[in-house]
Amino acid sequence: MISNALKWRAKPERRGRKRKTTIKMDRRITRMLPVNTVTVRRHLCEANLFLRIPHKVPLLKKKRHVQKRLKFAKEHINWRNWFGEMEKWRNILWTDESKIVLFGSKDHRQFVRRPPNSEFKPQYTVKTVKRGGASIMIWACFSYYGVGPIYRIPGIMDQFAYVKILEEVMLPYAEEDMPLKWLFQQGNDPKHTSKRAKSWFQTNKILF
């Protein structure tokens, strides 16, 4: 009895069925997935690779597009006013057009296994492009103060239609709901950067 007592060591408490895999095998499972699907799912969850729906992000084919976006993000990560407050972001009116597919889209739900806080890594996202099918085109805007008007664009959107939206939809909203000094944010679409649009902004003394 004394000999057995001297050899006794406390063992960790175990509950449930004994594990069929070792720690080394667990690592291989997350990479090779060679065993039963139930076992695979369990070990993937233990490795923080839970089943999730991937985020949709724009398809950026050119490296310079990625670099420009990254440069903008770095330049504005600490964009503050003279008092060190983040209120500059409150003075921006964000605008864009979007195509909404009413039906005929072939989209379907997809899932991806990824570690926590990695939803925007390229390998865990689904790339999106514009597709065909019955659709409508809309223009909309929003800011820190809330969602602005949504305007349905009839027919083809060109520089003349765009300036008309700025004059009749955007400007009345901004004059009523935005602060005295605000900045207009738009994309680099040819309609946005046309001479007619730039001239309109300059005439109305709007920063963009």
C-alpha positions as CSV (number, residue, x, y, z in Angstrom):
1,M,0.0,0.0,0.0
2,I,2.9,2.4,0.9
3,S,4.6,1.6,-2.5
4,N,1.3,2.2,-4.4
5,A,0.8,5.5,-2.5
6,L,4.3,6.7,-3.4
7,K,3.7,5.9,-7.1
8,W,0.3,7.6,-7.2
9,R,-0.1,10.7,-9.3
10,A,-3.2,12.9,-9.8
11,K,-4.7,12.5,-13.2
12,P,-6.8,15.0,-15.0
13,E,-10.6,14.3,-14.8
14,R,-12.0,13.0,-18.1
15,R,-15.6,12.9,-19.1
16,G,-17.3,11.4,-22.1
17,R,-15.9,9.1,-24.7
18,K,-12.1,8.7,-24.9
19,R,-10.6,10.8,-27.7
20,K,-9.6,8.8,-30.8
21,T,-7.0,11.3,-32.0
22,T,-3.8,12.9,-30.5
23,I,-2.9,16.5,-30.5
24,K,-0.6,15.9,-33.4
25,M,-3.4,14.2,-35.4
26,D,-5.7,17.1,-34.6
27,R,-3.3,19.5,-36.3
28,R,-3.2,17.2,-39.4
29,I,-7.0,17.0,-39.5
30,T,-7.4,20.8,-39.8
31,R,-5.1,20.6,-42.9
32,M,-5.9,17.3,-44.6
33,L,-9.4,16.4,-43.4
34,P,-9.0,12.6,-43.9
35,V,-11.5,11.2,-41.3
36,N,-15.2,11.0,-40.6
37,T,-17.0,14.3,-41.2
38,V,-18.4,14.5,-37.7
39,T,-14.9,14.2,-36.3
40,V,-13.6,16.7,-38.8
41,R,-16.3,19.3,-37.8
42,R,-15.6,18.8,-34.1
43,H,-11.8,19.3,-34.5
44,L,-12.3,22.3,-36.8
45,C,-14.4,24.0,-34.2
46,E,-11.8,23.2,-31.6
47,A,-9.3,25.0,-33.8
48,N,-11.6,28.1,-34.0
49,L,-12.5,27.3,-37.6
50,F,-16.2,27.8,-37.3
51,L,-18.6,27.6,-40.3
52,R,-19.4,31.2,-41.4
53,I,-20.8,33.1,-44.4
54,P,-18.0,34.9,-46.2
55,H,-18.1,38.7,-46.6
56,K,-18.7,40.1,-50.1
57,V,-16.0,42.5,-51.2
58,P,-15.3,44.3,-54.5
59,L,-13.3,42.4,-57.1
60,L,-10.0,44.4,-57.4
61,K,-8.1,43.0,-60.4
62,K,-5.4,45.6,-60.6
63,K,-2.7,45.9,-58.0
64,R,-2.8,49.7,-58.1
65,H,-6.4,49.7,-57.1
66,V,-5.5,47.8,-53.9
67,Q,-2.6,50.1,-53.2
68,K,-4.7,53.2,-53.6
69,R,-7.3,51.9,-51.2
70,L,-4.7,50.9,-48.7
71,K,-3.0,54.3,-49.0
72,F,-6.3,56.1,-48.4
73,A,-7.0,54.0,-45.3
74,K,-3.6,54.7,-43.8
75,E,-3.8,58.4,-44.5
76,H,-7.1,58.7,-42.8
77,I,-6.8,56.2,-39.9
78,N,-6.2,59.1,-37.5
79,W,-8.1,61.8,-39.4
80,R,-9.1,64.3,-36.7
81,N,-9.9,67.9,-36.2
82,W,-7.7,70.5,-34.4
83,F,-9.0,69.3,-31.1
84,G,-8.1,65.7,-31.7
85,E,-11.7,64.6,-32.2
86,M,-13.0,62.3,-34.9
87,E,-15.7,64.9,-36.0
88,K,-14.3,65.3,-39.5
89,W,-15.9,62.0,-40.4
90,R,-19.2,63.5,-39.3
91,N,-19.0,66.1,-42.1
92,I,-18.9,63.7,-45.0
93,L,-21.8,62.9,-47.3
94,W,-21.2,59.5,-48.8
95,T,-22.9,58.8,-52.1
96,D,-23.0,56.2,-54.8
97,E,-25.2,54.4,-57.3
98,S,-26.1,50.7,-57.1
99,K,-27.7,48.1,-59.3
100,I,-30.3,46.0,-57.6
101,V,-31.3,42.7,-59.3
102,L,-35.0,42.1,-58.8
103,F,-34.9,38.5,-60.0
104,G,-32.8,36.2,-62.1
105,S,-29.8,36.3,-59.8
106,K,-28.0,33.0,-59.4
107,D,-26.7,33.9,-55.9
108,H,-26.7,31.2,-53.3
109,R,-25.6,31.0,-49.7
110,Q,-22.0,29.9,-49.3
111,F,-20.0,29.1,-46.1
112,V,-16.4,29.2,-45.2
113,R,-14.4,28.0,-42.3
114,R,-12.1,30.7,-40.9
115,P,-10.4,31.8,-37.7
116,P,-11.9,34.6,-35.6
117,N,-11.4,38.2,-36.8
118,S,-10.3,37.2,-40.3
119,E,-13.6,37.8,-42.2
120,F,-12.0,40.3,-44.6
121,K,-8.9,38.2,-45.6
122,P,-9.1,37.5,-49.3
123,Q,-9.1,33.7,-48.9
124,Y,-12.3,33.9,-46.8
125,T,-14.4,36.3,-48.9
126,V,-16.6,35.9,-51.9
127,K,-15.8,38.2,-54.9
128,T,-18.8,39.9,-56.5
129,V,-19.4,41.5,-59.9
130,K,-22.4,43.1,-61.6
131,R,-24.7,40.6,-63.2
132,G,-27.6,40.5,-65.6
133,G,-31.3,40.0,-65.0
134,A,-34.2,42.3,-64.3
135,S,-32.8,45.2,-62.2
136,I,-33.1,48.8,-61.3
137,M,-30.5,51.5,-60.7
138,I,-30.6,53.7,-57.7
139,W,-28.7,56.6,-56.2
140,A,-28.5,57.1,-52.5
141,C,-26.5,58.9,-49.8
142,F,-25.8,58.7,-46.1
143,S,-23.8,60.4,-43.4
144,Y,-23.2,60.4,-39.7
145,Y,-26.5,62.0,-39.2
146,G,-28.5,59.3,-40.9
147,V,-29.6,57.8,-44.2
148,G,-30.4,60.3,-47.0
149,P,-32.9,60.1,-49.9
150,I,-32.9,57.1,-52.3
151,Y,-33.6,58.0,-55.9
152,R,-34.5,55.6,-58.6
153,I,-32.6,56.4,-61.8
154,P,-34.9,56.1,-64.9
155,G,-33.2,55.0,-68.1
156,I,-29.5,55.3,-68.7
157,M,-27.3,57.1,-66.1
158,D,-25.0,59.6,-67.8
159,Q,-23.3,62.9,-66.8
160,F,-26.4,64.9,-67.4
161,A,-28.6,62.6,-65.3
162,Y,-26.0,62.7,-62.6
163,V,-25.8,66.5,-62.4
164,K,-29.6,66.5,-62.3
165,I,-29.6,64.2,-59.2
166,L,-27.0,66.4,-57.6
167,E,-29.1,69.5,-58.2
168,E,-32.6,68.2,-57.4
169,V,-32.0,65.4,-54.8
170,M,-28.6,65.7,-53.1
171,L,-28.3,69.5,-52.7
172,P,-31.7,70.1,-51.0
173,Y,-31.0,67.3,-48.6
174,A,-27.5,68.4,-47.8
175,E,-28.5,72.1,-47.2
176,E,-31.1,71.0,-44.7
177,D,-29.4,68.1,-42.8
178,M,-25.7,68.5,-43.2
179,P,-23.5,70.9,-41.2
180,L,-22.4,74.3,-42.5
181,K,-19.0,72.9,-43.8
182,W,-19.4,69.4,-45.3
183,L,-17.5,67.3,-47.9
184,F,-19.1,65.4,-50.7
185,Q,-17.7,61.9,-51.2
186,Q,-18.2,60.0,-54.5
187,G,-16.5,57.3,-56.6
188,N,-14.3,57.6,-59.6
189,D,-16.9,56.8,-62.2
190,P,-16.5,58.8,-65.4
191,K,-19.9,60.5,-64.7
192,H,-18.5,61.7,-61.4
193,T,-15.3,63.1,-62.8
194,S,-16.8,64.6,-66.0
195,K,-16.2,68.3,-66.8
196,R,-19.9,69.0,-66.4
197,A,-20.0,67.5,-62.8
198,K,-16.8,69.2,-61.8
199,S,-18.1,72.5,-63.1
200,W,-21.3,72.1,-61.1
201,F,-19.4,71.4,-57.9
202,Q,-17.2,74.5,-58.5
203,T,-20.3,76.7,-59.3
204,N,-22.0,75.6,-56.0
205,K,-18.8,75.8,-54.0
206,I,-19.0,72.2,-52.8
207,L,-15.9,70.4,-51.7
208,F,-15.5,66.9,-53.2
